Amino acid sequence: MEHSLILVWEGGWIGAILRGTAITIAVGLASIILGALIGTLLGLIKWAKIFPLTVIVTAYTSLIRGVPELLIIYLLFFS
């Protein structure tokens, strides 16, 4: 049995790694774009000082800032 890097390329797992890399990059770009859009929208709502919407955005911001990121990841993963 040969142990070399050629086995990685010849029917090995390099295809799976490349597909995983492409998916990771796509998810990262989508989350950056979505986060920028949501953040801009919520920032404009807070800046406009429309009373009921400002209270909702402030509550959402306080809630998200107060919860650790790992807990949010667990909640999204397991739900």
ABEGO torsion letter per residue (X at the ends): XBBBAAAAABGBAAAAAAAAAAAAAAAAAAAAAAAAAAAAAAAAAAAAGBAAAAAAAAAAAAAAAABBAAAAAAAAAAX
